[in-house]
Amino acid sequence: MTSASFRIENLYDLKGRIALVTGGGTGIGWMITQGLAANGAKVYIAGRRKDVLEKAAASFEKTEGSGEIIPFVMDATSRESISAAQKEFQAREGRLHILVNNAGQTGPVSRFFNDMSAPEHQSPETLGQAMFNHESFEEWGQLYAINSTSIFFVTMAFLGLLAKGSEDRANYTSCVINTSSISGLWKLAQNHFCYNSSKAAAAHLTKMLAAEFALKKIPVRVCGVAPGVYESEMTQDRVTKDEVDGIAMGVSPVPAKRPGSAQEVAGAVIFLVSPAGNYTNGQEIVVDGGALCVNPSTV
């Protein structure tokens, strides 16, 4: 082993790597996409809104050594759409090195839940009935479909292509990255029980997929990232220093006193999918400015 193997360009080499990022045209997905492409990867950004994907891809500033970003229409909650996308990807590339399951939404929010002055808090009966009536089975089902169920179906559909991606470079294993959230690790509901529990499901699904693939000798690693408060569509791109704690809704302020940056979440993903992270499997990196350190959580 030479000292050159420890150089940044070799540790985090993504040249020639092919990636697929669901929800890759906006928010945290776009942050991750730019990080992968800027370091040499060819990134397909998947989503339902073709115009959004095309606008995002056109905005990418290519530099020497960077890869490319390609719009790729796919509905991560539709088996038919996923299957058609897999066949198209098979024909185009024949392999896949990086899959980022990032598509997600917020779902039903009951803002009165943490407002102790709201009339819904007159008694346990009024609170329970308000929560029961304010949200629906349909809303919960739809959110689980995008935030957790889609991870299973997209990963399984592209598993063969990911395994092929592990064949073309020595000591490199293709990797699946699931974007969950610190909300899936907090014991607080933050006014949205459905979102938090769906992200908890996504986090546990990461560990199950990693374990089962390893036990069955499938050469595909599965890891996750759990972002804290970032500027995205979910937070209406409005996160300022003063608003971080209001969005987090913790019992203690976020120690970093600011939202996360695109480079910080992209950097965590780049590590996991690069040669530097090739010995890491079944792990979830929390990128949250220290929020979990000072708030009730499951970790």
N, C-alpha and C positions, 0 to 999 in steps of 0.2 A: 504493500500500500504506500503510495506516494503522497507527499504533502498536497499535491494538486487535487486529490480526491476530497480534500477538506475545503476547497474553495467554494464560495457561494454559488457560482454558476454551475458547479457540479452537484453540490448537495441538493439544490432546488431546481435542477434541470427539468424543464417541462417541454423542451423542444421535441416535436414529433408526437406528442401526446394528444389523443383525441378525447374530448370531454363533451358531456351532455349535461346541461343545467336546466332543470325544470323551474319555471318561474324566474328565468334568467334575465328577463328584460327590464325588471324594476327592483327597487329596494335592495335588500341584502343579496338577492340572487344576482343582481347586476354588479354589486360590489365584488362578489366572488368571481363572476365572469370576467370582469376587467383584470383582476389579479391573475387569473389563469392565462388569459390571452396575452397580457403584457409580458409574461415570462415564457412565451413561445408555444402555448397550447392552441390547438384548433378547437374552438368552442362552439357547439350548437346550443342556441338558447331556445328552449321550448316553452310554449304557452298557447293560450287560446286566441289571443289578440294579435293577429299578424301585423297590423299597423304599428303596434307598440314594439314588437320585436324588430321590425325593420328600422324604425326610428332609433332604437337603442344601438343596433349594429352599425348604423350609419354614423353615429356620434363617436364611435371608438377611434381614438387617435393612435394610428399605427406608428411604431418606431422601429428602428433597426433591431432585429432579433425577435420582434413580437410575432404572435400568431394571428389568427383571424377569428371573427365572430360571425356565425351564420344563423339567420332566423330559421326556426324549425317548428312548424305548427303542430301541437299535440295537446290533447286534453288529458291531463294526468288522472282524471276521475272516470275516464271512459275506457273500458277494455278494448272496444273496437278501435278507438283512436290510438291507444297505446300499441296495439297489435299492428296496425297499419304503419305507424311510425317506426316500429322495430324492423319491419320488412324493408322500409325505405332506407333505414340506417344500414341494414345488412348489405343492401345493394350498393350504397354509396361508399361505405368504409370497410365493412367486413370485420370490424373489431371495435372495441371501446376500452379506453384506459381509465377514464374518470367519469363517474356518474354522481351528480349532486342532486339529491332529492330535496329541493328547496321550496316547491310550490306550497303556498299556505294562505290562510285567511284568518280573520279575527273571530267571526261568527257572532252569536248572540251575546249582548252585553246588558246586564241589569245594573245600571248606574246607581240606583237607589240602595243597592245592597250595602255599600259602605257609608251611606249618608244616614247617620243615626237620627237626624232630625226629620227624615222623610216619614210620611204617614204610614208607609208600609211597615215601620218598626213599632207600631202600637203594641204588638204582642207577637209571640211565636206563631200564632195562628195567622195573623195578617201578613207576616213576612213569608211564611211558607206558602200561603195561597198566592201571594203576589209573584213569587218566584215560579210557582207551578204554572200560573197563567201567562206570565210574561214571555216565557221561552217555550219552544216546541220540540217534539221528537224529530220533526223534519229538519229543523235548523241544526240540531245536534248531529243527526245522521249526515247531513251535507258537509258539516265542518270536519267530522271524523274522516269522511271520504277524501278530502283534500289534504288534511294535516297528517294523517297516519295511514289510512288504507292505501292511498296512492303510492306510498313508499314500498309497500309489499308488492303491488302489481307491477310497477315500473321496474323495480329491481329484478323481479323474477323474469319479466319479459326480456330484459337485456342481459341476463346472467350469462348466457352462452357467449355473447359478444364480449363481455367483460373477461371471461375466462380466456378467450382468444387473445385479448390484449395483454395477458400475462405471459404470452409465449414469445414476444418479439424483442425482449431485452432481458439480459441475465440479471438475476437478483432484483427483479422488479415485479411487483404484484399489482394488478388493477385494484382500484379502490372505490367503494361507494361511500359518499358523505351524506349523512342525513342532517338537515338543519332543523333542530328542535328549538328550544327557547329556555331561558331561565325560568319562565313561567311554568314549565313542566317539571321543575325541580323545587319550586317554592311550595310551602304548605299553605300559602295565602291564595285566595281565589282571584283577587284583583278585579272584582266585578264580572269576571267571565270564567265560570266553572268549566264550561265546555271547552274553551280554548286551552286552558291550563291542563285539563285532563287529556285532551287530544295530543298535546305536546309531550306529556308524560308517556303516553302510549308510543309515540314516535321514538322517544329516548330508549324505552325498553325494547322496542322492535329492533333498534340498532344492535343491542347486545345479543338478542336472539339470533339475528341473521349472521352476525359475526361468529357466534359459537357453532351454529349448525353448518355453516360453510366450512369452517375449520375442521370440524369432526368428520365431515363427509369429503374432506380433502379437495374441496373446490378452491382453486387459487384466486380467490377474490377476498380482499379485506373489507371490513365495514366499520366505519367510525362516524362520529358525529361532532357537530359544533352547536353550542347552546349560547346564542347571543343574548346580551342584555338589551338595554335601550339604545336603539340606533335610529337614524333618520330613514324612514321608508314610507311606502304607501300606507302602511298600517298606522303610522303615527303622523300621517298627513304632512310629512317632510317639514315638521315645524319644531323639532326638538331643540330647545335652547338650554343653556345652563340651568336657568330657573325652573324649567319644566321637567327636567329629568326625573326628579323625585315624585312629581305629580303623576307621571306616566307609570313609573315603577310601582307606586303605591305600597312601598314596604313599610315596616315598622321603624326602620333606620334609613337614613339617607345613603345614597350611592357614594361610596368613598371617593371615587374618581371625580365626582362633581361635574360630570359632563357626559354627553352621549358617546358611544363608540364611534370610531372612524372606519371608513371603508378599508383602509390598509390593515387595520387590526383584525377584522374578521376574515378578510381575504388571506392574510398572512397565516392564520391558523389552518385554513384549508390547504394552502400551498404546502405547508409543512407535511400535512397528513398524506397528500397524494404524490409527493415528490420522493426521490430516493432517500432523503433524510428521514422520512416518516415510514419507510417500508417495513420497519420492525414493530410498528404500532398497529394494534388490531383490537376492535371491540371497545374502544375508548371514546369518551365524549369530552371535548375541550370546552370549558366554560369561558366565554369572553364577555365579561359583564362589568368591568370596572370595580370589582370587589363586592358587588351587591349580595351575592350568596354568603359572603363571609360574615355579614352583619344582619342577615335576615333568616327567619325560620325556613329551613329547606330539608330535603331528603338526602342531602349529601354532606 
